[in-house]
Amino acid sequence: MVKYFSNNTDIQNAWEHVVSAFWRRYPNPFSTHVLTEDVVYREVTADHKLLSRRLLTKTNRLPRWAEKVFPTHLARSVYIVEDSIVDPLTRSLTTFTWNLNHTTLMAVEERCVFKESALQPATTSVKREAWISSGVYGFSRPIQEFGLARFKSNQTKSMKGLEHALLNGHGEAAQRPLRDPVKEPLGKAKEAAKTLASVPPTSKPQQYI
């Protein structure tokens, strides 16, 4: 069983401004759970699309009831792959994200499309979808419910962070470095980045998309 989430919203800014803010939205005061971000692959294709792959490190705090059941190291860090496609012809930005570790506990896959609105001038429409699953026997349902609630909360923070980047432009707030994670996760993240860099991003979505 998989939990599915979908919503649509509009950003009252031109598409090119939203795309610019997307690349510089970290750090921001609404996404303190994002520890690091690294570009591991980037390419401009023959048909002028920009393909990018980034590796993000985020905190992964478990709910209190789960901390009593699962090992404490699970609450440390989670590594997220973000593939993105910028298409200037269709004026769209499509992102695919999924977690690399803790996938048995909970796997979260997301697709998000930022597209120039055909109905409202200087407006960008955003469609966000997510698929949340867990392979923990006997706990999959409460874990998925928790994952869905957390995703909704983080999605709200993500939009606020994007709005923060839009308002602040290239100001000082957007230039502060991200916090460093603990040494062990950082080493693992670097190893993952080397592997990911050898595989180009794809426009094909993940298994639930």
N, C-alpha and C positions, 0 to 999 in steps of 0.2 A: 504494500500500500504506500502511496506517495501523497503528500500534502501539496496542493497546488495553490498558488497565489497569483493574482493578476490585478493590476490597476492602471488607470490612465490619468494623466494630469497634463496641464499646460504651464509652460514657463513664459512669462511675459518679457521675453528677450529674443532677439534675432538668433537664428540657428548658428551663425558663425561665431557669435559671442558666447553661446552656450558651449560649443565645441572647444573654444579657446579656454574657457573656464574649467572644463572637464579635465584638461591636462594639468592644471595647476590647483586643483581643489584640495590637495593635501600639502601641508597640514592645515587644519582648521579647528576651531574650538568645539565643533560638534562631532568630530571623528577622532577623539583621543585614543580610541582602541586600535587605530591604524598606526603601527610602529615603523614600518619601512615600506618603500616602494622602489622598484628597480625595473628599468626597461631592459629586457633580455633579447628582444628581436624587433626590428622595424624595417619595413620595405614599402616602396612605392611601386605598384604594379604597372603593367603596360597600359591598363585602362584607367590609370590615375587614381586608384584607390590606395589609401594609406592603411597598411596592416601593421598592427603593433601587438606585442605580447609583453605584459608586465607581471612581475611577481610581487605580491603584497604580503606582509606579515602583520597579523592582527592578534589581539588578545582573544582568548577563547574561554571565558569564564563559564563554568557549569552552574546549573541551578543548585541551591543548597542541598536539596534532597539527593541529587546525583553525586555530589562531592562525597557523600557518605558511602556510596556504592562503588564508584569507579576510582582508579588510582589518581592521586593528586596531580601527577605530571600532565594529565589531560587538560588541566586548566591553564596551561602556560601560553602556547602560541599555536596559531593555525596559519598555514600557507595557502594563499589564494592565487590562482592563475586568472588573469584578465586578458582575453583576446578582444581586439576591437578592430572595426572596419569603418573608415571614414570614406564616404562616397560623395565627392563634390558634385557629381552629375545629378544624383537623386536627392542631394542635400540631406544625407542621413548619416548618423553615427550609430552603429550596432555593436553592442558589447555582449560577450559571453564570459561568465565567471563560474569557477567551481573550486572547491577545496581539494588540496593534494593529500593532506593527512587527516587522521581521525574520521575517515570515510565510513568505517564500520559503525562507529558511534552515531555520526550524522553526516550525510552528504547533502550539500546545498548547491544547486545549479540555477543560474539566473541568466535571463536574456533581457536586454534593455535596448529599446530603439528610440533615439532622439531624431525627430524628423521635423523639417520645416512645415508649419501648419499651412494647409491649403485653404483654410477658411478665415484665419485671422492673420493680419499682417504683423510682422515683427514678433511672432509667437512661435515657440517650439513645442511640439506635442511629444510626450514621453509615454511609452508603453513599457511596463515592467512586468515580467513573469518570473516565477520561481518554482522550483520543484524540490521538496524536502523529503528525505527518506532516512531510515535508520535500519541497521541490520542487527540490532541488539534484541535478542529473543526475550520476550516478556516485558520489555521496556520501550519498544519501538513507538507505540502510540504516544505516551507522555513525552518522549524525546522529540517526536515530530511536532507535537503541540507547542512545546517550548521553543523549538527551532522556528516555527512559524511566527510566534509572538516576538521572538528576538529579531527575525528578519523584518517584520513590520516596523519595529522600533528603529533598527539600523537604517531602514529605507527612508524613514522620516529624517533621521540625522544626516543621511547622505544628501537629501534634497536641500537641507538647510546649509550643509557645507558647500554645495554647488552655488547656492544663492550668495553665500559669503564670498566665494571666489569672484562671482559676477560683480558684487558691490565693491570689492577691494582691488580689483584689477591686478596689477603687478606690484602692489604695495608691499610694505614691510611684513604684514601678517602672512602673506603668501610665500615669503622667502625664508621663514624660520625652518631649521632642519627638523626632520622627524626624530622622535626619540629612538634611542638604540635599544633593541631587544637584548635579552641575556645572550651570552656568548654561544652557548650550545645551539639554540634555535637559529642564530645568525649563520653559523657554520653549515647547518643543514639547509638553510635557505640558499646559500651560495652553491651548494652541491646541486640543488634542484634547479637553480638558474642556469647552470652549465648544461644540464640535460634539456631544459626547455628551449634554450637558445638554438639548439641544433634542429628543432622541429618548428617549421613556419606556422604561424597562426592560420586557422582555417575559417572559412565562412560557413562551414557546416556546424550546426548546433550540436549539443550533447544529446545523450540518449533520450531524454524526456522531451526534447524540443522538436 
